[in-house]
């Protein structure tokens, strides 16, 4: 090991506070340190190569090492490195807003830039509250979201999040957030108490739980429903057929905004530019981030229906909300160059064409006794792990701890696959490679998973 490498590893150990990390895990070992990326692969400080099976964090859509994105950032930094969007505009933010609006469904024409997804969710809730005050419905402030769903870490977004363990240390949170069942059809019998529901029946049942929650809280108090096209936490729950169509009807009936949280699902992750387009529904607000620049520079956005902007057009009304770095010129320039790559290489078409192949690769693992369910959409899949396939018996908390953190996370990484082994809900492994990946990468993912999961089962 060279001295510079030693110094980096020591700095990581002594000074870096990692996100969502148990630092005790690295008391006797070095922190894994990634130094470069190329295509669908990343390399650690020792030169070992790993398949990036999570696109960083559902982010690096066009792959690592794209020189044109770095060049777009450098060019913009030389022209205009920074200027805020507080009462002023700059060309790249304006151009990006127009380009995003051209891709959105319906009349979602107004783009409010943030620096990330949690801020976009926070922005959407604040807009919903103020919008209803401005149109004479001041009591409408509550939000409905789904159990286990993750919507971000700022205090408002965390309140909407449905993972109790992530919230307990930060309470009291923002009041007014209500939870309903998610769309996990694999566990529908347990959730509903009714056996044998078809996906369509379960989708209708789950949507109706939103209606009942609105009625219970009082329609005059509920402002918005937040839902991901494919729910991330819990392991990639796709919506059952008809779910979002019924949810749209419910929101319209009770004058509640439907917010599509697409921080993960936008920008090609499901094979469409925006996730709602995959499942044929038009929300009132889209929140997005991650893939907008493929992670080459931070940016996020709340995209709102034109009617939500109407009350802000006249008089002295303003949306008293913003971020210093929202719509940063460099990030906006990178996002535009990223969208150029999407169009030039037809990444949406690539994901759509390869989705069945990726799914088949993962479905082939169903012969393993530990694999209970394979679910997802596009390049966004989860594998649920079980103790008993016939009964769908899951692991206890202690067993999940030993399986996921005690073995799988490290074993998969050591085998050359970076992905997520998680227990927000039931134990799952999540896969979301860069959108440029193809059968070669799928085969590598399948081979590594088979070997490691076989070993995991032998150790149980």
Secondary structure, 3 states (H helix, E strand, C coil): CCHHHHHHHHHHHHHCCCCCCCHHHHCCCCCCCEEEEEECEEEECCCCEEEECCHHHHCCCCCECCHHHHHHHHHHHHHCCCCCCCCCCCHHHHHHHHHHHHHCCCCEEEEEEECCHHHHHHHHHHHHHHHHHHCCCCCCCEEEEECCCCCCCCHHHHHHCCCHHHHHHHCCCCCCEEEECCCCHHHHHHHHCCCCCCHHHHHHHHHHHHHHHHHHHCHHHEEEEEECCEECCCCCEECCCCHHHHHHHHHHHCCCEEEEECCCCCCCCCCCCCHHHHCCCCCCEEEECHHHCCCCCCCEEEEEEHHHHHHHCCCCCCCCCCCCCCCCHHHHHHHHHHHHHHHHHCHHHHHHHHHHHHHHHHHHHHHCCCEEEEEEECCEEEEEECCECCCCECCCHHHHHHHHHHHHHHHHHHCCEECEEECCCCCEEEECCCCCCCHHHHHHHHHHHHHHHHHHHHHC
